[in-house]
Amino acid sequence: MLPNKAKKQREEKLKNQKIKPHQKIANSFIENAIIKSNASAIKTIFYLASILEQAELDRVKDDRIVGIIIDTKQMLQYTEMTMPEIKRNIKAMQQTSITFEDEVEGTVEGMSLLPRYKIIHGKSKIELDLYGKIARMIIGVKKNYTYINTRTLMHLKKAHSIRLLAILNMIAGFDEDVAKRKRYDLDDLNEIFGTNYKRLADIARYVLAPAKKELDLTSKLSFLYEINFDNFGKGRPKAIDITIDLIDNNNNLFST
């Protein structure tokens, strides 16, 4: 289910329920990771989550600081990022604030995503301090992508490829008697990729083609795509949606 459709259903459900705590996230780093799928941001969150998962956070209060130390060399090797990319993301985290509004309790709570960081070049280490509440949020982001192979994700450089990989893993999970394909119209595709294209041909050219090229080189799952046209009536056929077919990298079509 696409985010806008799910959102409408949630809003309709909330109308018939008591007011529940409402959380606002006013930042760029988390938004890029969840909504816009900024590739380097997701990689940073994945790596931080892998470290934070090893910490004992169950007994850490929301407003208590959790300190972690990152081996820069290991992070560079694992994420396949550059040091400037890591610095940009850490700086973005440090400059980000998150506001939690509890409408039931009538409270507003603000937290810095990263209260403190220290990059120690001589020792190839990065010290980070996070609030317990934020640390659990970062782990939660990674859980949203558990169906993606982490090593494959770290090889990807394009944000659109990460979105496609999520779609392909979803399609791969279809029942055996269901064709391994999915159709999306222009609005759906613009929402998925955070774009604003006016034509399906542009989606195919600027999003799907580059993503397919990268996934063919790095992922066990790739895809074929085809623009579908409305051939009814007179005049020039109109593009109505795009079919995405799941394939493996040996071009063995999984769809039937």
Phi and psi restraints in degrees (value plus and minus 20) as a CYANA .aco file:
   2 LEU   PHI     -93.7   -53.7
   2 LEU   PSI     132.8   172.8
   3 PRO   PHI     -75.3   -35.3
   3 PRO   PSI     -60.7   -20.7
   4 ASN   PHI     -87.9   -47.9
   4 ASN   PSI     -55.4   -15.4
   5 LYS   PHI     -90.9   -50.9
   5 LYS   PSI     -61.1   -21.1
   6 ALA   PHI     -84.4   -44.4
   6 ALA   PSI     -57.6   -17.6
   7 LYS   PHI     -83.2   -43.2
   7 LYS   PSI     -62.4   -22.4
   8 LYS   PHI     -82.3   -42.3
   8 LYS   PSI     -60.0   -20.0
   9 GLN   PHI     -86.7   -46.7
   9 GLN   PSI     -59.8   -19.8
  10 ARG   PHI     -85.3   -45.3
  10 ARG   PSI     -61.0   -21.0
  11 GLU   PHI     -84.5   -44.5
  11 GLU   PSI     -58.9   -18.9
  12 GLU   PHI     -86.6   -46.6
  12 GLU   PSI     -58.7   -18.7
  13 LYS   PHI     -87.4   -47.4
  13 LYS   PSI     -58.6   -18.6
  14 LEU   PHI     -86.6   -46.6
  14 LEU   PSI     -44.7    -4.7
  15 LYS   PHI     -83.3   -43.3
  15 LYS   PSI     -47.7    -7.7
  16 ASN   PHI    -121.7   -81.7
  16 ASN   PSI      -7.2    32.8
  17 GLN   PHI    -142.7  -102.7
  17 GLN   PSI     147.9   187.9
  18 LYS   PHI     -89.1   -49.1
  18 LYS   PSI     136.5   176.5
  19 ILE   PHI     -83.7   -43.7
  19 ILE   PSI     110.4   150.4
  20 LYS   PHI    -133.1   -93.1
  20 LYS   PSI     140.4   180.4
  21 PRO   PHI     -72.6   -32.6
  21 PRO   PSI     114.0   154.0
  22 HIS   PHI    -132.0   -92.0
  22 HIS   PSI     109.3   149.3
  23 GLN   PHI    -130.6   -90.6
  23 GLN   PSI     104.6   144.6
  24 LYS   PHI    -126.9   -86.9
  24 LYS   PSI     113.5   153.5
  25 ILE   PHI    -136.2   -96.2
  25 ILE   PSI      85.2   125.2
  26 ALA   PHI    -125.2   -85.2
  26 ALA   PSI      66.4   106.4
  27 ASN   PHI    -181.0  -141.0
  27 ASN   PSI     154.3   194.3
  28 SER   PHI    -124.6   -84.6
  28 SER   PSI     -54.0   -14.0
  29 PHE   PHI     -85.2   -45.2
  29 PHE   PSI     -75.8   -35.8
  30 ILE   PHI     -83.5   -43.5
  30 ILE   PSI     -60.5   -20.5
  31 GLU   PHI     -80.9   -40.9
  31 GLU   PSI     -63.2   -23.2
  32 ASN   PHI     -82.8   -42.8
  32 ASN   PSI     -58.1   -18.1
  33 ALA   PHI     -88.6   -48.6
  33 ALA   PSI     -63.5   -23.5
  34 ILE   PHI    -108.0   -68.0
  34 ILE   PSI     -67.3   -27.3
  35 ILE   PHI    -112.6   -72.6
  35 ILE   PSI     -70.2   -30.2
  36 LYS   PHI    -111.8   -71.8
  36 LYS   PSI     -29.2    10.8
  37 SER   PHI      34.0    74.0
  37 SER   PSI      29.2    69.2
  38 ASN   PHI     -81.1   -41.1
  38 ASN   PSI     100.4   140.4
  39 ALA   PHI     -79.4   -39.4
  39 ALA   PSI     -69.2   -29.2
  40 SER   PHI     -88.4   -48.4
  40 SER   PSI     -52.0   -12.0
  41 ALA   PHI     -85.9   -45.9
  41 ALA   PSI     -63.2   -23.2
  42 ILE   PHI     -83.9   -43.9
  42 ILE   PSI     -61.2   -21.2
  43 LYS   PHI     -81.6   -41.6
  43 LYS   PSI     -62.6   -22.6
  44 THR   PHI     -82.2   -42.2
  44 THR   PSI     -65.3   -25.3
  45 ILE   PHI     -83.6   -43.6
  45 ILE   PSI     -62.0   -22.0
  46 PHE   PHI     -79.5   -39.5
  46 PHE   PSI     -64.5   -24.5
  47 TYR   PHI     -87.3   -47.3
  47 TYR   PSI     -63.8   -23.8
  48 LEU   PHI     -82.1   -42.1
  48 LEU   PSI     -60.7   -20.7
  49 ALA   PHI     -82.9   -42.9
  49 ALA   PSI     -58.4   -18.4
  50 SER   PHI     -84.1   -44.1
  50 SER   PSI     -50.7   -10.7
  51 ILE   PHI     -99.8   -59.8
  51 ILE   PSI     -63.8   -23.8
  52 LEU   PHI     -86.4   -46.4
  52 LEU   PSI     -49.1    -9.1
  53 GLU   PHI     -82.7   -42.7
  53 GLU   PSI     -43.6    -3.6
  54 GLN   PHI    -105.8   -65.8
  54 GLN   PSI     -32.5     7.5
  55 ALA   PHI    -103.4   -63.4
  55 ALA   PSI     134.2   174.2
  56 GLU   PHI    -110.4   -70.4
  56 GLU   PSI      71.2   111.2
  57 LEU   PHI    -116.0   -76.0
  57 LEU   PSI     -28.3    11.7
  58 ASP   PHI     -78.8   -38.8
  58 ASP   PSI     -56.4   -16.4
  59 ARG   PHI    -119.6   -79.6
  59 ARG   PSI     -17.2    22.8
  60 VAL   PHI    -104.3   -64.3
  60 VAL   PSI     104.5   144.5
  61 LYS   PHI     -91.0   -51.0
  61 LYS   PSI     136.5   176.5
  62 ASP   PHI     -76.4   -36.4
  62 ASP   PSI     -57.0   -17.0
  63 ASP   PHI    -116.1   -76.1
  63 ASP   PSI      -7.1    32.9
  64 ARG   PHI    -116.4   -76.4
  64 ARG   PSI     127.1   167.1
  65 ILE   PHI    -103.4   -63.4
  65 ILE   PSI     115.1   155.1
  66 VAL   PHI    -130.6   -90.6
  66 VAL   PSI     102.6   142.6
  67 GLY   PHI    -123.0   -83.0
  67 GLY   PSI     113.4   153.4
  68 ILE   PHI    -152.7  -112.7
  68 ILE   PSI     133.9   173.9
  69 ILE   PHI    -140.8  -100.8
  69 ILE   PSI     109.1   149.1
  70 ILE   PHI    -128.0   -88.0
  70 ILE   PSI     113.2   153.2
  71 ASP   PHI    -102.8   -62.8
  71 ASP   PSI      90.3   130.3
  72 THR   PHI     -79.4   -39.4
  72 THR   PSI     -61.3   -21.3
  73 LYS   PHI     -82.0   -42.0
  73 LYS   PSI     -62.1   -22.1
  74 GLN   PHI     -85.4   -45.4
  74 GLN   PSI     -61.0   -21.0
  75 MET   PHI     -84.9   -44.9
  75 MET   PSI     -61.6   -21.6
  76 LEU   PHI     -81.8   -41.8
  76 LEU   PSI     -62.5   -22.5
  77 GLN   PHI     -89.0   -49.0
  77 GLN   PSI     -62.8   -22.8
  78 TYR   PHI     -92.8   -52.8
  78 TYR   PSI     -64.4   -24.4
  79 THR   PHI    -106.0   -66.0
  79 THR   PSI     -36.1     3.9
  80 GLU   PHI      39.2    79.2
  80 GLU   PSI       9.1    49.1
  81 MET   PHI    -114.7   -74.7
  81 MET   PSI     148.8   188.8
  82 THR   PHI    -118.7   -78.7
  82 THR   PSI     141.3   181.3
  83 MET   PHI     -82.0   -42.0
  83 MET   PSI     -59.2   -19.2
  84 PRO   PHI     -80.2   -40.2
  84 PRO   PSI     -56.4   -16.4
  85 GLU   PHI     -85.9   -45.9
  85 GLU   PSI     -62.9   -22.9
  86 ILE   PHI     -82.8   -42.8
  86 ILE   PSI     -64.0   -24.0
  87 LYS   PHI     -81.4   -41.4
  87 LYS   PSI     -63.3   -23.3
  88 ARG   PHI     -81.3   -41.3
  88 ARG   PSI     -62.6   -22.6
  89 ASN   PHI     -89.6   -49.6
  89 ASN   PSI     -60.6   -20.6
  90 ILE   PHI     -84.9   -44.9
  90 ILE   PSI     -60.9   -20.9
  91 LYS   PHI     -83.8   -43.8
  91 LYS   PSI     -60.1   -20.1
  92 ALA   PHI     -83.5   -43.5
  92 ALA   PSI     -58.9   -18.9
  93 MET   PHI     -83.6   -43.6
  93 MET   PSI     -62.8   -22.8
  94 GLN   PHI     -86.3   -46.3
  94 GLN   PSI     -50.3   -10.3
  95 GLN   PHI    -108.5   -68.5
  95 GLN   PSI     -20.1    19.9
  96 THR   PHI    -116.3   -76.3
  96 THR   PSI     116.0   156.0
  97 SER   PHI    -140.6  -100.6
  97 SER   PSI     127.4   167.4
  98 ILE   PHI    -142.0  -102.0
  98 ILE   PSI     113.0   153.0
  99 THR   PHI    -131.3   -91.3
  99 THR   PSI     104.4   144.4
 100 PHE   PHI    -127.1   -87.1
 100 PHE   PSI     101.8   141.8
 101 GLU   PHI    -132.0   -92.0
 101 GLU   PSI      98.8   138.8
 102 ASP   PHI    -121.4   -81.4
 102 ASP   PSI      83.2   123.2
 103 GLU   PHI     -92.2   -52.2
 103 GLU   PSI     -42.0    -2.0
 104 VAL   PHI     -95.6   -55.6
 104 VAL   PSI     -69.6   -29.6
 105 GLU   PHI    -101.5   -61.5
 105 GLU   PSI     -35.2     4.8
 106 GLY   PHI      51.0    91.0
 106 GLY   PSI      17.5    57.5
 107 THR   PHI    -140.2  -100.2
 107 THR   PSI     133.5   173.5
 108 VAL   PHI    -147.9  -107.9
 108 VAL   PSI     104.5   144.5
 109 GLU   PHI    -143.7  -103.7
 109 GLU   PSI     109.1   149.1
 110 GLY   PHI    -132.4   -92.4
 110 GLY   PSI     118.3   158.3
 111 MET   PHI    -157.6  -117.6
 111 MET   PSI     123.0   163.0
 112 SER   PHI    -100.7   -60.7
 112 SER   PSI     115.8   155.8
 113 LEU   PHI     -81.8   -41.8
 113 LEU   PSI     -55.6   -15.6
 114 LEU   PHI    -161.5  -121.5
 114 LEU   PSI      72.6   112.6
 115 PRO   PHI     -79.4   -39.4
 115 PRO   PSI     -53.2   -13.2
 116 ARG   PHI    -170.9  -130.9
 116 ARG   PSI     119.0   159.0
 117 TYR   PHI    -161.5  -121.5
 117 TYR   PSI     132.7   172.7
 118 LYS   PHI    -164.6  -124.6
 118 LYS   PSI      98.3   138.3
 119 ILE   PHI    -118.4   -78.4
 119 ILE   PSI      99.7   139.7
 120 ILE   PHI    -129.4   -89.4
 120 ILE   PSI      75.7   115.7
 121 HIS   PHI     -85.1   -45.1
 121 HIS   PSI     -61.6   -21.6
 122 GLY   PHI     -81.9   -41.9
 122 GLY   PSI     -49.2    -9.2
 123 LYS   PHI    -127.7   -87.7
 123 LYS   PSI     -15.6    24.4
 124 SER   PHI      33.1    73.1
 124 SER   PSI      27.0    67.0
 125 LYS   PHI    -151.9  -111.9
 125 LYS   PSI     133.1   173.1
 126 ILE   PHI    -150.4  -110.4
 126 ILE   PSI     104.2   144.2
 127 GLU   PHI    -118.1   -78.1
 127 GLU   PSI     111.2   151.2
 128 LEU   PHI    -148.5  -108.5
 128 LEU   PSI     119.2   159.2
 129 ASP   PHI    -138.7   -98.7
 129 ASP   PSI     107.1   147.1
 130 LEU   PHI    -151.3  -111.3
 130 LEU   PSI     132.7   172.7
 131 TYR   PHI     -93.4   -53.4
 131 TYR   PSI     130.5   170.5
 132 GLY   PHI     -75.6   -35.6
 132 GLY   PSI     -59.3   -19.3
 133 LYS   PHI     -83.9   -43.9
 133 LYS   PSI     -61.8   -21.8
 134 ILE   PHI     -89.2   -49.2
 134 ILE   PSI     -59.8   -19.8
 135 ALA   PHI     -78.9   -38.9
 135 ALA   PSI     -61.2   -21.2
 136 ARG   PHI     -89.4   -49.4
 136 ARG   PSI     -53.0   -13.0
 137 MET   PHI     -83.4   -43.4
 137 MET   PSI     -62.0   -22.0
 138 ILE   PHI     -84.1   -44.1
 138 ILE   PSI     -61.9   -21.9
 139 ILE   PHI     -82.2   -42.2
 139 ILE   PSI     -58.3   -18.3
 140 GLY   PHI     -83.5   -43.5
 140 GLY   PSI     -54.9   -14.9
 141 VAL   PHI     -82.3   -42.3
 141 VAL   PSI     -65.2   -25.2
 142 LYS   PHI     -80.9   -40.9
 142 LYS   PSI     -57.3   -17.3
 143 LYS   PHI     -83.8   -43.8
 143 LYS   PSI     -46.8    -6.8
 144 ASN   PHI     -88.4   -48.4
 144 ASN   PSI     -37.1     2.9
 145 TYR   PHI    -136.8   -96.8
 145 TYR   PSI       4.7    44.7
 146 THR   PHI     -83.7   -43.7
 146 THR   PSI     -43.1    -3.1
 147 TYR   PHI     -99.3   -59.3
 147 TYR   PSI     -25.8    14.2
 148 ILE   PHI    -115.5   -75.5
 148 ILE   PSI     113.2   153.2
 149 ASN   PHI     -85.8   -45.8
 149 ASN   PSI     100.6   140.6
 150 THR   PHI     -81.1   -41.1
 150 THR   PSI     -61.7   -21.7
 151 ARG   PHI     -84.3   -44.3
 151 ARG   PSI     -58.3   -18.3
 152 THR   PHI     -83.5   -43.5
 152 THR   PSI     -63.7   -23.7
 153 LEU   PHI     -79.2   -39.2
 153 LEU   PSI     -60.7   -20.7
 154 MET   PHI     -87.4   -47.4
 154 MET   PSI     -42.9    -2.9
 155 HIS   PHI     -98.0   -58.0
 155 HIS   PSI     -42.4    -2.4
 156 LEU   PHI     -97.1   -57.1
 156 LEU   PSI     120.9   160.9
 157 LYS   PHI    -128.6   -88.6
 157 LYS   PSI     -43.0    -3.0
 158 LYS   PHI    -121.7   -81.7
 158 LYS   PSI     116.2   156.2
 159 ALA   PHI     -82.5   -42.5
 159 ALA   PSI     -59.1   -19.1
 160 HIS   PHI     -83.2   -43.2
 160 HIS   PSI     -52.9   -12.9
 161 SER   PHI     -84.9   -44.9
 161 SER   PSI     -56.8   -16.8
 162 ILE   PHI     -84.7   -44.7
 162 ILE   PSI     -62.6   -22.6
 163 ARG   PHI     -82.3   -42.3
 163 ARG   PSI     -62.7   -22.7
 164 LEU   PHI     -84.4   -44.4
 164 LEU   PSI     -59.5   -19.5
 165 LEU   PHI     -80.8   -40.8
 165 LEU   PSI     -58.9   -18.9
 166 ALA   PHI     -83.4   -43.4
 166 ALA   PSI     -62.5   -22.5
 167 ILE   PHI     -84.2   -44.2
 167 ILE   PSI     -63.7   -23.7
 168 LEU   PHI     -84.6   -44.6
 168 LEU   PSI     -58.0   -18.0
 169 ASN   PHI     -86.6   -46.6
 169 ASN   PSI     -55.8   -15.8
 170 MET   PHI     -84.2   -44.2
 170 MET   PSI     -65.7   -25.7
 171 ILE   PHI     -83.6   -43.6
 171 ILE   PSI     -59.1   -19.1
 172 ALA   PHI     -81.2   -41.2
 172 ALA   PSI     -44.6    -4.6
 173 GLY   PHI    -104.7   -64.7
 173 GLY   PSI     -20.6    19.4
 174 PHE   PHI     -81.7   -41.7
 174 PHE   PSI     133.5   173.5
 175 ASP   PHI     -78.1   -38.1
 175 ASP   PSI     135.4   175.4
 176 GLU   PHI     -80.9   -40.9
 176 GLU   PSI     -50.1   -10.1
 177 ASP   PHI    -108.4   -68.4
 177 ASP   PSI     -12.1    27.9
 178 VAL   PHI    -129.3   -89.3
 178 VAL   PSI     114.8   154.8
 179 ALA   PHI     -80.2   -40.2
 179 ALA   PSI     118.3   158.3
 180 LYS   PHI    -102.9   -62.9
 180 LYS   PSI      47.3    87.3
 181 ARG   PHI    -171.6  -131.6
 181 ARG   PSI     141.1   181.1
 182 LYS   PHI    -168.1  -128.1
 182 LYS   PSI     120.8   160.8
 183 ARG   PHI    -129.1   -89.1
 183 ARG   PSI     117.2   157.2
 184 TYR   PHI    -152.4  -112.4
 184 TYR   PSI     117.5   157.5
 185 ASP   PHI    -108.2   -68.2
 185 ASP   PSI    -199.1  -159.1
 186 LEU   PHI     -82.7   -42.7
 186 LEU   PSI     -63.8   -23.8
 187 ASP   PHI     -82.4   -42.4
 187 ASP   PSI     -63.0   -23.0
 188 ASP   PHI     -80.4   -40.4
 188 ASP   PSI     -65.4   -25.4
 189 LEU   PHI     -87.7   -47.7
 189 LEU   PSI     -59.7   -19.7
 190 ASN   PHI     -82.7   -42.7
 190 ASN   PSI     -56.4   -16.4
 191 GLU   PHI     -90.8   -50.8
 191 GLU   PSI     -61.6   -21.6
 192 ILE   PHI     -81.0   -41.0
 192 ILE   PSI     -63.4   -23.4
 193 PHE   PHI    -120.0   -80.0
 193 PHE   PSI     -19.1    20.9
 194 GLY   PHI      46.3    86.3
 194 GLY   PSI      14.0    54.0
 195 THR   PHI    -131.3   -91.3
 195 THR   PSI     158.5   198.5
 196 ASN   PHI    -161.9  -121.9
 196 ASN   PSI      24.2    64.2
 197 TYR   PHI     -94.2   -54.2
 197 TYR   PSI     130.4   170.4
 198 LYS   PHI    -116.4   -76.4
 198 LYS   PSI     -34.8     5.2
 199 ARG   PHI    -152.6  -112.6
 199 ARG   PSI     125.5   165.5
 200 LEU   PHI     -84.7   -44.7
 200 LEU   PSI     -50.6   -10.6
 201 ALA   PHI     -82.0   -42.0
 201 ALA   PSI     -54.7   -14.7
 202 ASP   PHI     -91.0   -51.0
 202 ASP   PSI     -58.3   -18.3
 203 ILE   PHI     -79.5   -39.5
 203 ILE   PSI     -65.3   -25.3
 204 ALA   PHI     -83.1   -43.1
 204 ALA   PSI     -61.0   -21.0
 205 ARG   PHI     -96.4   -56.4
 205 ARG   PSI     -64.7   -24.7
 206 TYR   PHI    -118.6   -78.6
 206 TYR   PSI     -34.7     5.3
 207 VAL   PHI    -135.7   -95.7
 207 VAL   PSI     -80.0   -40.0
 208 LEU   PHI     -89.8   -49.8
 208 LEU   PSI     -64.0   -24.0
 209 ALA   PHI     -82.3   -42.3
 209 ALA   PSI     -69.5   -29.5
 210 PRO   PHI     -83.9   -43.9
 210 PRO   PSI     -58.0   -18.0
 211 ALA   PHI     -85.5   -45.5
 211 ALA   PSI     -61.0   -21.0
 212 LYS   PHI     -82.5   -42.5
 212 LYS   PSI     -61.6   -21.6
 213 LYS   PHI     -79.8   -39.8
 213 LYS   PSI     -62.9   -22.9
 214 GLU   PHI     -91.5   -51.5
 214 GLU   PSI     -62.2   -22.2
 215 LEU   PHI     -87.6   -47.6
 215 LEU   PSI     -53.2   -13.2
 216 ASP   PHI     -80.4   -40.4
 216 ASP   PSI     -50.5   -10.5
 217 LEU   PHI    -109.6   -69.6
 217 LEU   PSI     -43.3    -3.3
 218 THR   PHI    -142.7  -102.7
 218 THR   PSI     -39.3     0.7
 219 SER   PHI    -137.4   -97.4
 219 SER   PSI     130.0   170.0
 220 LYS   PHI     -91.5   -51.5
 220 LYS   PSI     -42.7    -2.7
 221 LEU   PHI    -128.9   -88.9
 221 LEU   PSI     112.3   152.3
 222 SER   PHI    -158.0  -118.0
 222 SER   PSI    -183.1  -143.1
 223 PHE   PHI    -176.8  -136.8
 223 PHE   PSI     142.2   182.2
 224 LEU   PHI    -134.8   -94.8
 224 LEU   PSI     134.2   174.2
 225 TYR   PHI    -159.3  -119.3
 225 TYR   PSI     131.4   171.4
 226 GLU   PHI    -167.2  -127.2
 226 GLU   PSI     112.9   152.9
 227 ILE   PHI    -100.7   -60.7
 227 ILE   PSI     108.1   148.1
 228 ASN   PHI    -117.9   -77.9
 228 ASN   PSI     120.1   160.1
 229 PHE   PHI    -137.9   -97.9
 229 PHE   PSI     130.2   170.2
 230 ASP   PHI    -109.4   -69.4
 230 ASP   PSI      90.5   130.5
 231 ASN   PHI    -118.6   -78.6
 231 ASN   PSI     -11.5    28.5
 232 PHE   PHI    -101.0   -61.0
 232 PHE   PSI     127.0   167.0
 233 GLY   PHI      61.8   101.8
 233 GLY   PSI    -193.5  -153.5
 234 LYS   PHI    -115.8   -75.8
 234 LYS   PSI     145.8   185.8
 235 GLY   PHI      72.3   112.3
 235 GLY   PSI    -193.2  -153.2
 236 ARG   PHI     -92.9   -52.9
 236 ARG   PSI     113.2   153.2
 237 PRO   PHI     -78.0   -38.0
 237 PRO   PSI     124.5   164.5
 238 LYS   PHI    -125.6   -85.6
 238 LYS   PSI     112.2   152.2
 239 ALA   PHI     -89.4   -49.4
 239 ALA   PSI     107.9   147.9
 240 ILE   PHI    -132.8   -92.8
 240 ILE   PSI     -54.7   -14.7
 241 ASP   PHI    -186.4  -146.4
 241 ASP   PSI    -199.9  -159.9
 242 ILE   PHI    -146.3  -106.3
 242 ILE   PSI     115.0   155.0
 243 THR   PHI    -116.6   -76.6
 243 THR   PSI     110.3   150.3
 244 ILE   PHI    -131.0   -91.0
 244 ILE   PSI     100.0   140.0
 245 ASP   PHI    -126.8   -86.8
 245 ASP   PSI     110.8   150.8
 246 LEU   PHI     -95.8   -55.8
 246 LEU   PSI     115.4   155.4
 247 ILE   PHI    -158.0  -118.0
 247 ILE   PSI     143.5   183.5
 248 ASP   PHI    -116.4   -76.4
 248 ASP   PSI     156.3   196.3
 249 ASN   PHI     -99.1   -59.1
 249 ASN   PSI     -20.2    19.8
 250 ASN   PHI    -117.9   -77.9
 250 ASN   PSI      -8.6    31.4
 251 ASN   PHI      41.9    81.9
 251 ASN   PSI       9.3    49.3
 252 ASN   PHI    -106.8   -66.8
 252 ASN   PSI      88.1   128.1
 253 LEU   PHI     -88.1   -48.1
 253 LEU   PSI     105.6   145.6
 254 PHE   PHI    -102.7   -62.7
 254 PHE   PSI     -44.2    -4.2
 255 SER   PHI     -96.9   -56.9
 255 SER   PSI     139.9   179.9
